[in-house]
């Protein structure tokens, strides 16, 4: 059969439980870091759009928050971001970790498996570098028995193992369509969005337990100065005064460390020098405050 010569374009949503490697996969597919990655679950709070252009092909990846049972209003909005990606996607990539139990998590079964009837759903078994390859075949066979997935593809997003096979398989399922975005952009999100995300990433890396989950970052100013450096002024929002003290640290040392780490990440992303000013503001129970969630961009409403 003669190969189609028409342009193909479409959306591929990456969904799954928290911390299975969705953001790592997006970054690996794009060969560029646009989605923050930490060892802690629930790092991603809204869907992140990344665009991969190949010859006569455009894949728009949608990285999504982990599917979980909501505890706060913020969590409810995070789940809505994932659900909207499921609705918008032409292809759904369900990620699980190699070595975990065969059964799909309850939230994944509830929200994703019904989509198998209306669009192609792939099962992506990630972190295969962490297990013996002989353990993988029985896992795949168990999922094949369910007859839910169009494709089952084992990968290591971190090691870039088998990603080319995944890409070629995605392309095979894409609809014929003209490009949705210009070929010279990698995302629709503005630069200030990524600046806030990189600052938030450093908070997740530095602090344990509840503190990173109680924080958000709001960019107050983002502009190029006469010196040539871009000024980024941001508020780190917390829920309690005690958290504010911890983030600032003795004589501001902890806050300075966050700013220095974030600056390096942002400069690498923007390919230009930046100057960062960070402030810490207390907003009690902000994760339950609809107005603040909307202002921060976490609301799923368009």
C-alpha positions in Angstrom: 0.0 0.0 0.0 1.3 3.4 -1.0 2.3 5.6 2.0 0.1 8.7 2.5 1.8 11.9 1.5 -0.5 14.1 3.5 0.3 16.1 6.7 -0.6 14.5 10.0 -1.2 16.3 13.2 -2.9 15.6 16.5 -2.9 15.6 20.3 -1.4 12.9 22.5 -2.4 13.1 26.2 0.0 11.5 28.8 -2.0 10.4 31.8 -1.5 8.2 34.8 -0.9 8.2 38.6 1.4 10.8 40.1 5.1 10.2 39.8 5.1 7.5 37.0 7.3 9.7 34.8 4.8 11.6 32.6 6.8 14.9 32.7 10.1 13.0 32.1 8.5 11.4 29.0 7.3 14.8 27.6 10.8 16.3 28.1 12.4 13.3 26.5 10.1 13.4 23.5 10.8 17.1 22.9 14.5 16.7 23.8 14.0 19.9 25.9 12.9 20.5 29.4 9.5 22.3 29.5 7.8 20.3 32.3 9.3 20.4 35.8 10.4 17.1 37.2 11.0 16.1 40.9 11.1 12.9 42.9 7.9 14.0 44.7 4.4 13.1 43.4 1.8 15.7 42.3 4.5 18.1 41.0 2.5 18.9 37.8 -0.6 21.0 38.6 -2.0 21.8 35.1 -1.7 20.4 31.7 1.5 21.3 29.9 1.5 21.5 26.1 4.6 20.5 24.2 4.9 20.5 20.4 7.1 18.1 18.4 7.5 18.8 14.7 8.7 16.1 12.3 8.6 15.9 8.5 4.9 16.3 7.6 3.9 15.6 11.2 3.1 17.6 14.3 2.5 15.9 17.6 1.1 18.0 20.4 1.8 16.3 23.7 -0.3 17.1 26.8 1.4 16.4 30.1 -1.2 16.1 32.8 -1.4 16.1 36.6 -1.5 12.7 38.2 -4.9 11.1 38.5 -5.8 11.0 42.2 -8.7 11.3 44.6 -9.1 15.0 45.3 -8.4 16.3 48.8 -8.4 20.1 48.1 -10.2 22.3 45.6 -6.7 22.6 43.9 -6.7 18.8 43.5 -10.1 18.9 41.9 -8.9 21.4 39.4 -5.8 19.3 38.7 -8.0 16.3 37.9 -10.2 18.4 35.7 -7.0 19.4 33.7 -6.3 15.7 33.2 -9.9 15.0 32.2 -9.9 17.9 29.7 -6.8 16.5 28.1 -8.5 13.1 27.7 -11.3 14.8 25.9 -9.1 16.8 23.6 -6.6 14.1 22.8 -6.6 12.1 19.6 -4.4 9.4 21.3 -4.1 8.7 25.0 -0.9 7.4 26.5 -1.5 5.7 29.9 1.7 5.4 31.9 2.4 2.8 34.5 5.7 1.8 36.2 7.4 -1.4 35.4 7.5 -3.7 38.4 4.3 -2.4 40.0 1.2 -4.5 40.4 -0.5 -5.6 37.2 -3.8 -3.9 38.0 -4.3 -0.4 36.8 -5.0 2.1 39.6 -8.6 2.7 40.4 -8.6 6.4 39.3 -7.0 5.4 35.9 -9.6 2.7 35.3 -12.4 5.0 36.2 -11.4 7.9 34.1 -9.4 6.5 31.2 -10.6 3.0 30.3 -14.0 4.2 29.1 -12.1 6.3 26.5 -10.8 3.0 24.9 -14.2 2.7 23.1 -13.9 6.0 21.3 -10.2 6.7 20.7 -6.8 4.8 20.6 -5.4 4.3 24.1 -1.8 3.1 24.5 -0.3 1.5 27.6 3.2 2.9 28.2 5.2 0.8 30.7 7.8 3.2 32.0 11.1 2.7 33.9 12.0 -0.6 32.3 15.6 0.2 33.2 14.7 -0.6 36.8 13.7 -4.2 36.3 15.1 -7.4 34.7 13.8 -7.7 31.1 12.6 -11.2 31.9 10.1 -9.8 34.3 8.6 -7.6 31.6 7.0 -10.2 29.3 4.6 -11.6 31.9 3.5 -8.0 32.7 2.7 -7.3 29.1 0.9 -10.6 28.6 -1.4 -9.8 31.6 -2.3 -6.4 30.0 -2.8 -8.0 26.6 -5.5 -10.3 28.2 -7.5 -7.2 29.1 -7.9 -6.3 25.4 -8.3 -2.6 26.3 -5.2 -1.1 24.7 -4.4 -0.5 21.0 -0.7 -0.7 21.8 1.5 -1.7 24.7 4.9 -0.2 24.6 7.7 -0.5 27.2 10.0 2.5 27.6 12.5 4.2 29.8 11.7 7.9 29.6 14.8 8.7 31.7 17.2 6.6 29.6 15.4 7.4 26.3 14.9 3.6 25.7 12.4 2.7 23.0 11.1 6.3 22.5 11.6 6.2 18.8 9.4 3.2 18.5 6.8 5.0 20.6 7.0 8.1 18.4 6.6 6.1 15.2 3.6 4.2 16.7 1.9 7.5 17.7 2.5 8.9 14.2 0.8 5.9 12.7 -2.4 6.7 14.6 -2.4 10.4 14.0 -5.2 11.8 11.8 -4.5 13.6 8.6 -4.6 17.3 9.5 -2.7 20.5 8.9 -0.4 21.8 11.6 -2.1 23.3 14.6 0.9 25.5 15.6 3.8 27.2 13.9 6.8 24.9 13.5 9.2 27.2 15.3 7.5 27.0 18.8 7.7 24.2 21.4 4.8 25.3 23.6 1.9 27.7 23.7 2.7 28.8 27.3 4.4 32.2 27.8 7.9 32.6 29.2 6.6 33.9 32.6 4.7 30.6 33.0 7.9 28.6 32.7 9.7 31.0 35.1 7.1 30.3 37.8 7.3 26.6 37.2 11.1 26.5 37.5 10.9 28.4 40.8 8.3 26.0 42.0 10.4 23.1 41.0 13.2 24.3 43.3 10.8 24.5 46.2 9.8 20.9 45.6 13.5 19.9 45.5 14.5 21.7 48.6 11.6 21.0 51.0 10.0 17.9 52.3 6.5 16.8 53.4 3.8 19.5 53.3 5.7 22.6 52.5 6.2 22.2 48.7 2.5 21.3 48.3 1.5 24.4 50.2 3.4 26.7 47.9 2.6 28.4 44.6 4.5 30.9 42.6 3.0 34.1 41.1 5.1 36.2 38.6 4.6 39.9 39.4 7.0 41.3 36.9 8.8 40.0 33.8 10.6 42.5 31.7 14.0 43.2 30.1 16.0 45.9 31.8 18.5 48.4 30.4 21.3 46.2 31.6 20.2 43.5 29.3 19.1 41.1 32.1 15.5 40.2 32.3 13.9 41.1 35.6 11.7 38.5 37.1 9.9 39.4 40.3 7.8 36.7 41.9 5.8 35.9 45.0 6.1 32.5 46.7 2.7 31.9 48.2 2.4 29.8 51.4 -0.5 29.0 53.8 1.1 29.7 57.2 3.6 32.1 58.8 5.7 29.2 60.0 6.1 28.1 56.3 7.1 31.6 55.4 9.9 31.6 58.0 11.2 28.2 56.8 11.3 29.3 53.1 13.1 32.6 53.9 15.5 30.9 56.3 18.1 32.5 58.6 18.9 35.9 57.3 17.2 35.0 54.0 19.7 32.3 53.2 17.1 29.7 52.1 15.2 32.1 49.9 18.5 33.2 48.3 19.4 29.5 47.6 16.0 29.0 45.9 16.5 32.1 43.8 20.0 31.1 42.7 19.0 27.6 41.7 15.9 28.9 39.8 17.9 31.6 38.1 20.3 29.0 36.5 17.4 26.9 35.3 15.5 29.9 33.8 18.6 31.3 32.1 19.2 27.9 30.5 15.7 27.8 29.3 15.5 31.4 28.0 19.1 31.5 26.8 19.6 34.9 28.4 20.7 36.3 31.8 18.0 37.0 34.4 17.8 38.8 37.7 15.3 37.3 40.2 13.6 39.0 43.1 11.6 36.6 45.4 9.1 37.5 48.1 7.1 35.2 50.4 3.4 35.9 51.0 1.0 34.2 53.3 -2.4 33.3 51.9 -4.2 31.1 54.3 -5.9 28.0 52.8 -5.2 29.2 49.3 -5.6 25.6 48.0 -9.3 25.9 48.9 -9.7 29.5 47.6 -11.3 29.5 44.1 -10.3 33.1 43.4 -6.6 32.5 44.2 -6.5 29.2 42.2 -8.0 31.0 39.2 -5.5 33.9 39.5 -2.6 31.5 39.7 -3.8 29.8 36.5 -4.7 26.5 38.1 -8.4 26.7 37.3 -9.4 24.3 34.5 -12.0 26.7 33.2 -11.0 28.2 29.9 
